[in-house]
Amino acid sequence: MGSNNLKESFSHAVDGIVFSILQERNLRIHFLIGFLVLLFSLFLPIDKNDFIWIFFAVFFVILSELINTLIENFLDLFIPEYHPIVKIIKDISSGVVLWSSMFSVIVGVAVFGTYLFSWNILPIKILGFIFLSIFPFITIIWGYKKWKNLINDKR
Ligand SMILES: Nc1ncnc2c1ncn2[C@@H]1O[C@H](COP(=O)(O)OP(=O)(O)OP(=O)(O)O)[C@@H](O)[C@H]1O
């Protein structure tokens, strides 16, 4: 069942991406947003470095969504019934997508804020601070009890 040439390997890889796009609504949304962001950036005088950051942010979110899809399918194959550990793994996997989306928001605000509104670094620092300190702090307080129960279930 292994692929024996480069063309076949490429075709299987494309099949994987097509399957993920057809299966996952969130992936379709991220592709659409990524396309619109890149299209929009064509109309701004964005320099090469900033464009690479934008492209990387879009690419990174789609990559994490593909990994999320991979993990979900893997789990559904081997453990289709409800299981507390499956819940934890799937939630972490979604968390990876959320985390990379937050990174792309920072990049978007930094680049587009500069070109559209001549923002300096302050709004970006504030957003970065919110994402890296206030966000984990609030979510830990908010979700602590729920997660403690889940971890106890796991034991
Ligand atoms: N077998 C399972 N056992 C326990 N919890 C599950 C199971 N399947 C799904 N869940 C819970 O439901 C959520 C959604 O899982 P699902 O597989 O439907 O992904 P989805 O709808 O594609 O969501 P997303 O891609 O946004 O993570 C998971 O994050 C998890 O909390």
Ligand as a Chemical Component Dictionary entry (heavy atoms), coordinates in Angstrom:
data_LIG
# 
_chem_comp.id                   LIG 
_chem_comp.type                 NON-POLYMER 
_chem_comp.pdbx_formal_charge   0 
_chem_comp.three_letter_code    LIG 
# 
loop_
_chem_comp_atom.comp_id 
_chem_comp_atom.atom_id 
_chem_comp_atom.alt_atom_id 
_chem_comp_atom.type_symbol 
_chem_comp_atom.charge 
_chem_comp_atom.model_Cartn_x 
_chem_comp_atom.model_Cartn_y 
_chem_comp_atom.model_Cartn_z 
_chem_comp_atom.pdbx_ordinal 
LIG N1  N1  N 0 -14.804 10.878 21.925 1  
LIG C1  C1  C 0 -14.878 11.981 22.664 2  
LIG N2  N2  N 0 -14.735 11.914 24.002 3  
LIG C2  C2  C 0 -14.792 13.037 24.741 4  
LIG N3  N3  N 0 -15.001 14.267 24.265 5  
LIG C3  C3  C 0 -15.125 14.416 22.949 6  
LIG C4  C4  C 0 -15.082 13.290 22.070 7  
LIG N4  N4  N 0 -15.258 13.729 20.807 8  
LIG C5  C5  C 0 -15.380 15.065 20.893 9  
LIG N5  N5  N 0 -15.309 15.493 22.159 10 
LIG C6  C6  C 0 -15.426 16.893 22.631 11 
LIG O1  O1  O 0 -16.089 17.640 21.632 12 
LIG C7  C7  C 0 -15.221 18.679 21.132 13 
LIG C8  C8  C 0 -15.400 18.806 19.634 14 
LIG O2  O2  O 0 -14.902 17.622 19.047 15 
LIG P1  P1  P 0 -15.032 17.290 17.509 16 
LIG O3  O3  O 0 -14.298 16.032 17.234 17 
LIG O4  O4  O 0 -16.480 17.306 17.150 18 
LIG O5  O5  O 0 -14.242 18.463 16.857 19 
LIG P2  P2  P 0 -14.780 19.663 15.936 20 
LIG O6  O6  O 0 -16.252 19.831 16.045 21 
LIG O7  O7  O 0 -14.179 19.452 14.614 22 
LIG O8  O8  O 0 -14.116 20.889 16.708 23 
LIG P3  P3  P 0 -12.740 21.630 16.505 24 
LIG O9  O9  O 0 -12.141 21.258 15.179 25 
LIG O10 O10 O 0 -13.125 23.061 16.610 26 
LIG O11 O11 O 0 -11.863 21.200 17.645 27 
LIG C9  C9  C 0 -13.807 18.274 21.562 28 
LIG O12 O12 O 0 -12.957 19.404 21.713 29 
LIG C10 C10 C 0 -14.085 17.554 22.869 30 
LIG O13 O13 O 0 -14.228 18.494 23.928 31 
# 
loop_
_chem_comp_bond.comp_id 
_chem_comp_bond.atom_id_1 
_chem_comp_bond.atom_id_2 
_chem_comp_bond.value_order 
_chem_comp_bond.pdbx_ordinal 
LIG N1  C1  SING 1  
LIG C1  N2  SING 2  
LIG C1  C4  DOUB 3  
LIG N2  C2  DOUB 4  
LIG C2  N3  SING 5  
LIG N3  C3  DOUB 6  
LIG C3  C4  SING 7  
LIG C3  N5  SING 8  
LIG C4  N4  SING 9  
LIG N4  C5  DOUB 10 
LIG C5  N5  SING 11 
LIG N5  C6  SING 12 
LIG C6  O1  SING 13 
LIG C6  C10 SING 14 
LIG O1  C7  SING 15 
LIG C7  C8  SING 16 
LIG C7  C9  SING 17 
LIG C8  O2  SING 18 
LIG O2  P1  SING 19 
LIG P1  O3  DOUB 20 
LIG P1  O4  SING 21 
LIG P1  O5  SING 22 
LIG O5  P2  SING 23 
LIG P2  O6  DOUB 24 
LIG P2  O7  SING 25 
LIG P2  O8  SING 26 
LIG O8  P3  SING 27 
LIG P3  O9  DOUB 28 
LIG P3  O10 SING 29 
LIG P3  O11 SING 30 
LIG C9  O12 SING 31 
LIG C9  C10 SING 32 
LIG C10 O13 SING 33 
# 
